[in-house]
């Protein structure tokens, strides 16, 4: 739920989760616009059983229920597993000055280990390794100025 955004709901049917945009009635009490091309609103037959709604779709009963909220940690782990192989470039998330380098070329690093600390507007930001591996390249040194998106280091899995 976000203020002033399109209202959506996460539904689960047959182990598949989809985000569906809700069509709410107009504020002035007018009927909502129809999605059909003929202009007539279509009616879908439904039956509620417990926490599931069974809808008649093309002569087939399909059970829908509210999906659990997304699990950010699980999504991050799945993204890390599906990353593929090869080197990963660590890039500067903002312009700033390198105030510290925490690893040397050839060092073994774990996911989350700090590689570089940047300072921008008197705030420090640690750039950490996204994967476990070996630091293959280090393209900066302390006191270097960097721009946003500049490659700082390369980690090989």
N, C-alpha and C positions, 0 to 999 in steps of 0.2 A: 504494500500500500504506500503510495507516494502522493503527496499533495499535488494537485493540478496535473496529474499524469493520467494516462488511459487506465481505467480500472481493469485488472487482470486477476485470474484465478488459476491455480495449478491443479489440474485434474489427473487422476490415474485411472487407466483402463487397460486390462490385460497386460500388466507389468510395463506399460508405456506411460510416461509422464509428459503432459503437454501443458503449455501456458496458453490460456484462452482469454481473449479480450471480451469483456462484458459489455453488453449493450444495455444501457440504463435508459429509463423513460426520460423524456424531455422535462425540464424544470417547470414549464408552463402547463403541464398536465396533458400535453398532446401525446399520442401514441408513438412509440419508437419507430424509426424507419425500418422497413423490411429489407432482408437480405435477398429475397427472391426477385427475379427479373419481372415477374408478372405484377408485382406490387402488392399481392395478397400475402399476408403473413402465414407461414406454414406452421402447423401444430405438430409437435412431437409428443407421442404418448410416453408416459413415464410412470414408474412405480417406485416408491421409496421403501427400502427394507434395511433397517438399522442405519448404518452410516453410508450406505450406498444407494445410488439412484440407478435403476435399470431403465434404459431407454430403448425404444423400438426403433432401430435403424435398419432400413431396407429389409424388414421382416426378421431381423435378428435382434435378440435381447443382449444389450451390452451394459455391463455394470460399471458405473463411474463412481469414484469417491474422491474426496479432497486428498491431494498428495501432501506428504510431509514437507516441511520447509526444506530448502536446499541446505546441504551440509557442506560448508565451505572447506573444511579440512579434508573431507572425502574427495571433493572436486579437485583440490590441489594435489592430493596424492595420485588421483587418476591422471591428471595432466602431466605430472612428473613421470609416470610410467609410460605414457604414450608419446613422450618427447622424441623418441628415436635415438639415433646414435650420432656421434660426431662431437666436435668441439662446441662449446657454448661461449658466446661473447658476453662479457659483463660491460654494460654501458652506463655512462653517467646519467642519472635521472634528472639532473639539473646542472646549470652552469655553476662553477665554484672553483675552489682551490683545494688541491690534495694536501691534507695535513698529516696523513699517516698511511703507510703501506704495511699491512699486517702479515704478508706472506712473500716468499721469494720464488722465483722460477724453479720448477722442479719439486716444490713442496706438495705433499699430499694433503688435500683439503676435504672436509666433509660438507654436506649440504648445510647451509646456514653459517658456516665459518666466515668471519669478516675478512675481506681481502683489502679493501681501501676505505678510508674515511675521508669524506669531502666536507668542506666548510663553505657555507653560503649564507650570507646575511647573519653571521654570528650563530648559526645553527649547524650542528654536525649531523651528517647522514652517513651511515655505514652501508657500503655496497658489499653484500655477502654472496658467497658462491651458491648458485641455485642447485648444484648437483655435487655428488662426491666424485672426486677425481684428482687429477694432477694439474697444477698451475703450469700451463705450457708457455704463456707469454704474459709479460707485464709491460704495458706500453706507456706507463707514466712513472713519475718520481715525485717525492715530496716537494711541495711548493709549486708544482705545475698548475697552471690554470687550465680548466677543461670546459668544454661546452656541452650542452644537453645532447645526449645521443652519441657522444664520442666513446669509442671502444677503450676501456681501461685495461682489461686483461682477458685472457682466453683460458678456459678450463676444459681439459679433455677428460672424458669419462673413462 
